[in-house]
């Protein structure tokens, strides 16, 4: 592994950890700054563009999760795969679990395109897909998931 590859992997790992920390801490304004100006954040509800779109999505989601008594909660990452690209960026894949006030609630995957800009690692694209949830999970209604598609 080259020094540049190690540098990319460490920078990307730091970005992923920062995202989880900020999301779990409710610091959504700071979380939105982890995205490039033209980033696309895609999830089960649609596509959200740039930091403003990411902030709007997380504001709405946070309020819905509070109303459903899912918070506080934590995301747990596993199977993290980082694929450094020749252009200095990276693609990633990771699995997540969301554990809230009722225990494990839902799970899915992240697929990312990450770039470095002025020494800072940022999401140029993030696809966060809920792939399943426990029976009677409020996330089905909160995120507008199809029950069958959510494998509840």
N, CA and C of each residue as an Amber inpcrd file, in Angstrom:
protein
   456
   0.8470000  -1.1690000   0.0000000   0.0000000   0.0000000   0.0000000
   0.8980000   1.2390000   0.0000000   0.6000000   2.1550000  -0.8830000
   1.3990000   3.3790000  -0.9640000   0.9950000   4.3550000   0.1460000
   1.8580000   5.3370000   0.3890000   1.5320000   6.3660000   1.3780000
   0.2800000   7.1390000   0.9840000   0.1070000   7.3890000  -0.3000000
  -1.0830000   8.1060000  -0.7780000  -2.3520000   7.2920000  -0.5240000
  -2.2740000   5.9940000  -0.7350000  -3.4360000   5.1370000  -0.4700000
  -3.7660000   5.1150000   1.0210000  -2.7540000   5.0450000   1.8610000
  -2.9790000   5.0800000   3.3120000  -3.6150000   6.4180000   3.6940000
  -3.0930000   7.4940000   3.1440000  -3.6270000   8.8300000   3.4250000
  -5.0960000   8.9210000   3.0260000  -5.4480000   8.3910000   1.8570000
  -6.8390000   8.3920000   1.3950000  -7.7170000   7.5710000   2.3280000
  -7.2700000   6.3710000   2.6720000  -8.0730000   5.4990000   3.5410000
  -8.3110000   6.1330000   4.9150000  -7.2990000   6.7630000   5.4760000
  -7.4430000   7.4040000   6.7900000  -8.3850000   8.6040000   6.6820000
  -8.2270000   9.4150000   5.6480000  -9.1070000  10.5750000   5.4610000
 -10.5590000  10.1710000   5.2690000 -10.7860000   9.1300000   4.4830000
 -12.1430000   8.6390000   4.2400000 -12.7340000   8.0620000   5.5250000
 -11.9560000   7.2780000   6.2560000 -12.4410000   6.6990000   7.5240000
 -12.8230000   7.7990000   8.5110000 -12.0430000   8.8660000   8.5420000
 -12.3540000   9.9910000   9.4180000 -13.6730000  10.6530000   9.0030000
 -13.8910000  10.8230000   7.7090000 -15.1370000  11.4160000   7.2220000
 -16.3390000  10.5460000   7.6080000 -16.2370000   9.2410000   7.4170000
 -17.3420000   8.3410000   7.7670000 -17.6520000   8.4060000   9.2610000
 -16.6090000   8.4180000  10.0850000 -16.7980000   8.4940000  11.5370000
 -17.4070000   9.8360000  11.9340000 -16.9620000  10.9030000  11.2960000
 -17.4850000  12.2390000  11.6000000 -18.9800000  12.3170000  11.2680000
 -19.3710000  11.7660000  10.1340000 -20.7760000  11.7380000   9.7280000
 -21.6160000  11.0330000  10.7900000 -21.1700000   9.8450000  11.2140000
 -21.9210000   9.0770000  12.2200000 -22.0330000   9.8650000  13.5190000
 -20.9270000  10.4440000  13.9710000 -20.9200000  11.2100000  15.2130000
 -21.8910000  12.3850000  15.1370000 -21.8260000  13.1470000  14.0610000
 -22.6820000  14.3220000  13.9310000 -24.1540000  13.9310000  13.7990000
 -24.4450000  12.8720000  13.0500000 -25.8310000  12.4090000  12.9210000
 -26.3690000  11.9510000  14.2730000 -25.5900000  11.1470000  14.9830000
 -26.0430000  10.6100000  16.2700000 -26.1130000  11.6790000  17.3550000
 -25.3750000  12.7550000  17.1890000 -25.3810000  13.8510000  18.1580000
 -26.4240000  14.9100000  17.8300000 -27.0860000  14.7700000  16.6900000
 -28.0840000  15.7450000  16.2870000 -27.4970000  17.0370000  15.7550000
 -26.2190000  17.0260000  15.4200000 -25.5380000  18.2300000  14.9200000
 -25.6570000  18.2710000  13.3970000 -26.8850000  18.4510000  12.9470000
 -27.1560000  18.3060000  11.5180000 -26.6230000  19.4600000  10.6780000
 -26.5050000  20.6330000  11.2410000 -25.9210000  21.7440000  10.4700000
 -24.4590000  21.4150000  10.1450000 -23.7130000  20.9450000  11.1410000
 -22.3210000  20.5510000  10.9030000 -22.2590000  19.3670000   9.9440000
 -23.1870000  18.4310000  10.0830000 -23.2230000  17.2690000   9.1960000
 -23.3860000  17.7100000   7.7460000 -24.2220000  18.7040000   7.5020000
 -24.4600000  19.1430000   6.1210000 -23.2070000  19.7360000   5.4770000
 -22.2670000  20.2190000   6.2850000 -21.0390000  20.7950000   5.7240000
 -20.0570000  19.7220000   5.2520000 -20.3810000  18.4640000   5.4750000
 -19.5230000  17.3630000   5.0200000 -19.7720000  17.0320000   3.5470000
 -20.6510000  17.7940000   2.8900000 -21.0230000  17.5400000   1.5020000
 -20.5450000  18.6860000   0.6130000 -20.1100000  18.3510000  -0.6050000
 -19.6990000  19.3730000  -1.5620000 -20.9160000  20.1970000  -1.9840000
 -20.6630000  21.3590000  -2.5650000 -21.7450000  22.2550000  -2.9890000
 -22.6980000  21.5810000  -3.9760000 -22.1810000  20.6730000  -4.8040000
 -23.0130000  20.0070000  -5.8040000 -23.2740000  18.5330000  -5.4750000
 -23.0830000  18.1560000  -4.2250000 -23.2780000  16.7580000  -3.8130000
 -24.7320000  16.3340000  -3.9860000 -24.9020000  15.0390000  -4.1970000
 -26.2340000  14.4440000  -4.2320000 -26.2990000  13.4090000  -3.1190000
 -27.2660000  13.5840000  -2.2150000 -27.5300000  12.6370000  -1.1270000
 -28.8250000  11.9250000  -1.5000000 -28.7080000  10.6400000  -1.7800000
 -29.8710000   9.8620000  -2.2210000 -30.2390000   8.8660000  -1.1350000
 -31.5420000   8.7300000  -0.8980000 -32.0300000   7.7290000   0.0520000
 -33.3780000   7.2110000  -0.4180000 -34.0480000   6.4570000   0.4310000
 -35.3220000   5.8580000   0.0490000 -36.3960000   6.8980000  -0.2880000
 -36.2390000   8.1270000   0.1880000 -37.2540000   9.1530000  -0.0460000
 -36.9700000  10.0130000  -1.2720000 -35.7760000   9.9340000  -1.8090000
 -35.4670000  10.7440000  -2.9830000 -34.0410000  11.2430000  -2.9890000
 -33.8320000  12.3100000  -3.7240000 -32.5000000  12.9040000  -3.8770000
 -32.5120000  14.3040000  -3.2860000 -31.4390000  14.6170000  -2.5820000
 -31.3020000  15.9080000  -1.9230000 -29.9720000  16.5010000  -2.3840000
 -30.0010000  17.7790000  -2.7780000 -28.8430000  18.3750000  -3.4400000
 -28.1260000  19.3860000  -2.5580000 -26.8030000  19.2240000  -2.4980000
 -25.9460000  20.1570000  -1.7810000 -26.1910000  20.1710000  -0.2830000
 -25.3690000  20.9200000   0.4370000 -25.5180000  20.9980000   1.8950000
 -26.9120000  21.4500000   2.3390000 -27.5380000  22.3670000   1.6090000
 -28.8770000  22.8400000   1.9950000 -29.9080000  21.7210000   1.8970000
 -29.8400000  20.9250000   0.8540000 -30.7620000  19.7970000   0.7010000
 -30.5540000  18.7390000   1.7650000 -29.2890000  18.4870000   2.1010000
 -28.9660000  17.5180000   3.1560000 -29.5010000  18.0310000   4.4930000
 -29.3010000  19.3040000   4.7770000 -29.7780000  19.8900000   6.0300000
 -31.3050000  19.8020000   6.1200000 -31.9950000  20.1150000   5.0580000
 -33.4560000  20.0420000   5.0600000 -33.9350000  18.6140000   5.3300000
 -33.3150000  17.6290000   4.6580000 -33.6980000  16.2280000   4.8890000
 -33.5040000  15.8480000   6.3520000 -32.3450000  16.1830000   6.9150000
 -32.0760000  15.7740000   8.2940000 -32.9250000  16.5410000   9.3070000
 -33.2940000  17.7700000   9.0130000 -34.2300000  18.4970000   9.8930000
 -35.5660000  17.7710000   9.9450000 -36.0850000  17.4400000   8.7690000
 -37.3740000  16.7460000   8.6960000 -37.3040000  15.3800000   9.3670000
 -36.2320000  14.6460000   9.0960000 -36.0800000  13.3070000   9.6660000
 -35.9260000  13.3760000  11.1770000 -35.1200000  14.3100000  11.6530000
 -34.9070000  14.4490000  13.0920000 -36.2320000  14.7200000  13.7970000
 -37.0080000  15.6450000  13.2770000 -38.2990000  15.9640000  13.8870000
 -39.2250000  14.7480000  13.8900000 -39.2480000  14.0020000  12.7820000
 -40.0920000  12.8060000  12.7020000 -39.6270000  11.7270000  13.6630000
 -38.3110000  11.5490000  13.7800000 -37.7820000  10.5250000  14.6800000
 -38.0300000  10.8930000  16.1480000 -37.9700000  12.1910000  16.4730000
 -38.2920000  12.6330000  17.8290000 -39.7640000  12.3450000  18.1240000
 -40.6460000  12.7040000  17.2000000 -42.0870000  12.4930000  17.3810000
 -42.4240000  11.0020000  17.5340000 -41.6550000  10.1330000  16.8760000
 -41.8960000   8.6840000  16.9580000 -41.1850000   8.0410000  18.1510000
 -40.5240000   8.8570000  18.9600000 -39.8010000   8.3880000  20.1460000
 -38.7040000   7.3660000  19.7950000 -37.9770000   7.6310000  18.7030000
 -36.8580000   6.7720000  18.3010000 -35.5200000   7.2680000  18.8500000
 -35.4970000   8.4990000  19.3510000 -34.2340000   9.0990000  19.7760000
 -34.1500000   9.1680000  21.2920000 -32.9560000   9.0560000  21.8600000
 -31.6560000   9.0310000  21.1890000 -31.4130000   7.7020000  20.4770000
 -30.4950000   7.7450000  19.5490000 -30.1850000   6.5680000  18.7390000
 -28.7250000   6.5870000  18.3150000 -28.2670000   5.4630000  17.8350000
 -26.8980000   5.3230000  17.3360000 -26.9140000   4.5410000  16.0310000
 -25.9900000   4.9080000  15.1610000 -25.7310000   4.1450000  13.9410000
 -24.4630000   3.3270000  14.1600000 -24.4870000   2.1020000  13.7200000
 -23.3040000   1.2500000  13.8040000 -22.8980000   0.8540000  12.3980000
 -21.6290000   1.0920000  12.0640000 -21.0950000   0.7740000  10.7450000
 -20.3330000  -0.5390000  10.7810000 -20.4160000  -1.2800000   9.6740000
 -19.6170000  -2.4920000   9.5290000 -19.3300000  -2.7170000   8.0490000
 -18.5040000  -3.6980000   7.7750000 -18.1590000  -4.0780000   6.3940000
 -17.7390000  -2.8620000   5.5660000 -16.9220000  -2.0110000   6.1560000
 -16.4940000  -0.7780000   5.4920000 -15.4350000  -1.1110000   4.4420000
 -15.7330000  -0.7540000   3.2070000 -14.8160000  -0.9890000   2.0960000
 -14.4890000   0.3510000   1.4520000 -13.2200000   0.6590000   1.3330000
 -12.7610000   1.9000000   0.7150000 -11.9730000   1.5350000  -0.5340000
 -12.3460000   2.1190000  -1.6640000 -11.6750000   1.8750000  -2.9340000
 -11.0600000   3.1880000  -3.4230000  -9.7740000   3.4300000  -3.0890000
  -9.1200000   4.6610000  -3.5570000  -9.0910000   4.7000000  -5.0910000
  -9.3470000   5.8820000  -5.6400000  -9.3380000   6.0480000  -7.0920000
  -8.0720000   6.7630000  -7.5290000  -7.6780000   6.5800000  -8.7680000
  -6.4700000   7.2440000  -9.2710000  -6.5330000   8.7750000  -9.2060000
  -7.7550000   9.3520000  -9.2210000  -7.8860000  10.8110000  -9.1780000
  -7.7260000  11.3750000  -7.7640000  -7.4670000  10.5050000  -6.7760000
  -7.2650000  10.9560000  -5.4010000  -8.4980000  10.8310000  -4.5300000
  -9.6650000  10.6060000  -5.1230000 -10.8910000  10.4000000  -4.3610000
 -11.0600000   8.9350000  -4.0070000 -12.2440000   8.5680000  -3.6070000
 -12.5050000   7.1750000  -3.2490000 -13.9920000   6.8720000  -3.3700000
 -14.2790000   5.6050000  -3.5970000 -15.6380000   5.0800000  -3.5110000
 -15.6890000   4.2240000  -2.2610000 -16.8400000   4.1830000  -1.6010000
 -16.9630000   3.3650000  -0.3980000 -18.2510000   2.5680000  -0.4130000
 -18.2510000   1.5570000   0.4200000 -19.4340000   0.7410000   0.6980000
 -19.3740000   0.4230000   2.1850000 -20.5030000   0.5350000   2.8660000
 -20.5630000   0.1700000   4.2810000 -21.9920000  -0.2390000   4.6240000
 -22.1210000  -1.0720000   5.6150000 -23.4200000  -1.4730000   6.1420000
 -23.6790000  -0.7000000   7.4230000 -24.9540000  -0.3820000   7.6900000
 -25.2850000   0.2930000   8.9440000 -26.4650000  -0.3710000   9.6240000
 -26.5040000  -0.1990000  10.9330000 -27.6520000  -0.5670000  11.7520000
 -28.0340000   0.6620000  12.5610000 -29.3300000   0.8980000  12.7070000
 -29.8430000   2.0030000  13.5060000 -30.4780000   1.4080000  14.7570000
 -29.9250000   1.7730000  15.8960000 -30.4200000   1.2920000  17.1790000
 -30.9500000   2.5020000  17.9350000 -32.2570000   2.4820000  18.2060000
 -32.9040000   3.5890000  18.8960000 -33.4230000   3.1660000  20.2630000
 -34.3940000   3.9030000  20.7540000 -34.9220000   3.6770000  22.1010000
 -35.5760000   2.3080000  22.2620000 -35.9640000   1.6790000  21.1560000
 -36.6080000   0.3490000  21.2070000 -35.6400000  -0.7780000  20.8220000
 -34.3860000  -0.4400000  20.6380000 -33.4120000  -1.4310000  20.1780000
 -33.2120000  -1.3170000  18.6770000 -32.7340000  -2.3920000  18.0630000
 -32.5090000  -2.3850000  16.6160000 -33.8060000  -2.0340000  15.9100000
 -33.7390000  -1.0510000  15.0160000 -34.9340000  -0.6220000  14.3020000
 -34.8280000  -0.8810000  12.7960000 -33.7480000  -0.4180000  12.1820000
 -33.6010000  -0.6340000  10.7430000 -32.1280000  -0.7110000  10.3590000
 -31.8920000  -1.1360000   9.1330000 -30.5220000  -1.3490000   8.6550000
 -30.4740000  -1.1440000   7.1500000 -29.2490000  -0.9930000   6.6520000
 -29.0880000  -0.7980000   5.2230000 -27.6450000  -0.5830000   4.8380000
 -27.4560000   0.1160000   3.7180000 -26.1060000   0.3280000   3.1910000
 -25.8780000   1.7800000   2.8140000 -24.6010000   2.1520000   2.8590000
 -24.1230000   3.4280000   2.3370000 -23.2060000   3.1170000   1.1590000
 -23.3520000   3.8690000   0.0920000 -22.4210000   3.8460000  -1.0350000
 -22.0520000   5.2950000  -1.3070000 -20.7520000   5.5630000  -1.2920000
 -20.2930000   6.9450000  -1.3450000 -19.2960000   7.2030000  -2.4670000
 -19.2980000   8.4560000  -2.8900000 -18.2340000   9.0130000  -3.7160000
 -17.6460000  10.1400000  -2.8830000 -16.3520000  10.0500000  -2.6040000
 -15.6940000  10.9890000  -1.6990000 -14.5400000  11.6610000  -2.4250000
 -14.4180000  12.9660000  -2.1950000 -13.3510000  13.7490000  -2.8190000
 -12.6180000  14.5400000  -1.7370000 -11.4160000  14.9400000  -2.0780000
 -10.6760000  15.8210000  -1.1950000 -10.6790000  17.2110000  -1.8230000
 -11.0000000  18.2090000  -1.0080000 -11.0520000  19.5850000  -1.4800000
 -10.3350000  20.4700000  -0.4660000  -9.2490000  21.0710000  -0.8840000
  -8.4610000  21.9680000  -0.0140000  -8.1050000  21.2840000   1.3060000
  -7.7090000  20.0090000   1.2110000  -7.2710000  19.2750000   2.3990000
  -8.3880000  18.7050000   3.2550000  -9.6310000  18.8390000   2.8000000
 -10.7810000  18.3280000   3.5520000 -11.4890000  17.2600000   2.7210000
 -11.8280000  16.1480000   3.3560000 -12.5450000  15.0640000   2.6880000
 -14.0350000  15.3410000   2.7840000 -14.7370000  15.2260000   1.6370000
 -16.1580000  15.5460000   1.5640000 -16.9080000  14.5120000   0.7320000
 -18.1970000  14.4050000   0.9980000 -19.0610000  13.5490000   0.1830000
 -19.4500000  14.3120000  -1.0840000 -19.1400000  13.7300000  -2.2290000
 -19.6300000  14.2610000  -3.5010000 -20.9500000  13.5730000  -3.8290000
 -21.1240000  12.3910000  -3.2790000 -22.3550000  11.6340000  -3.4420000
 -22.4820000  10.6190000  -2.3190000 -23.6820000  10.4650000  -1.8070000
 -23.9430000   9.4570000  -0.7710000 -25.2980000   8.8470000  -1.0630000
 -25.3220000   7.5200000  -1.1180000 -26.5670000   6.7810000  -1.2920000
 -26.7800000   5.9880000  -0.0070000 -27.7850000   6.3740000   0.7710000
 -28.0940000   5.7290000   2.0490000 -29.4380000   5.0240000   1.8980000
 -29.3970000   3.7130000   1.8280000 -30.6120000   2.9540000   1.5500000
 -30.9610000   2.0490000   2.7300000 -32.1760000   2.2340000   3.2500000
 -32.7020000   1.3280000   4.2750000 -33.1520000   0.0730000   3.5450000
 -32.5800000  -1.0670000   3.9310000 -32.8890000  -2.3260000   3.2540000
 -33.8500000  -3.2040000   4.0380000 -34.0120000  -2.9200000   5.3370000
 -34.9110000  -3.7210000   6.1470000 -35.1680000  -3.0660000   7.4820000
 -36.1970000  -3.5430000   8.1550000 -36.5270000  -3.0150000   9.4710000
 -37.2780000  -4.0670000  10.2690000 -37.3470000  -3.8450000  11.5590000
 -38.0580000  -4.7650000  12.4320000 -39.5600000  -4.6010000  12.2100000
 -40.3570000  -5.6160000  12.5700000 -41.8120000  -5.4880000  12.4410000
 -42.3270000  -4.2750000  13.2270000 -43.2640000  -3.5710000  12.6440000
 -43.9080000  -2.3940000  13.2440000 -42.9590000  -1.2110000  13.4440000
 -41.8680000  -1.1780000  12.7140000 -40.9490000  -0.0470000  12.8180000
 -41.6240000   1.2210000  12.3080000 -41.5170000   2.3130000  13.0670000
 -42.0770000   3.5750000  12.5790000 -41.3450000   4.1180000  11.3560000
 -40.1510000   3.5980000  11.0640000 -39.3810000   4.1050000   9.9290000
 -40.1040000   3.8610000   8.6050000 -40.9580000   2.8410000   8.5530000
 -41.7010000   2.5730000   7.3180000 -42.5380000   3.7970000   6.9460000
 -43.2960000   4.3190000   7.9080000 -44.1100000   5.5150000   7.6540000
 -43.2620000   6.7700000   7.5880000 -42.2680000   6.8940000   8.4810000
 -41.4610000   8.1080000   8.5530000 -40.6840000   8.3710000   7.2780000
 -40.1630000   7.3170000   6.6650000 -39.3690000   7.4910000   5.4450000
 -40.1620000   7.1540000   4.1970000 -41.4460000   6.8500000   4.3610000
 -42.2830000   6.5450000   3.2070000 -41.8820000   5.2690000   2.5020000
 -41.4160000   4.2830000   3.2730000 -40.9900000   3.0170000   2.6840000
 -42.1950000   2.1320000   2.3710000 -42.0710000   1.3350000   1.3430000
 -43.0720000   0.3140000   1.0780000 -42.8190000  -0.8230000   2.0560000
 -43.8280000  -1.2650000   2.7590000 -43.6530000  -2.3120000   3.7700000
 -42.9430000  -3.5250000   3.2270000 -43.3640000  -4.0060000   2.0630000
 -42.7360000  -5.2020000   1.4870000 -41.2920000  -4.9170000   1.1130000
 -41.0310000  -3.7260000   0.5810000 -39.6730000  -3.3670000   0.1840000
 -38.7500000  -3.2040000   1.3710000 -39.3280000  -2.8900000   2.5200000
 -38.5130000  -2.7020000   3.7130000 -38.2400000  -4.0050000   4.4360000
 -38.8320000  -5.0730000   3.9800000 -38.6370000  -6.4070000   4.5850000
 -38.8610000  -6.3630000   6.0960000 -39.9320000  -5.7500000   6.5160000
 -40.2150000  -5.6970000   7.9520000 -40.7620000  -7.0180000   8.4670000
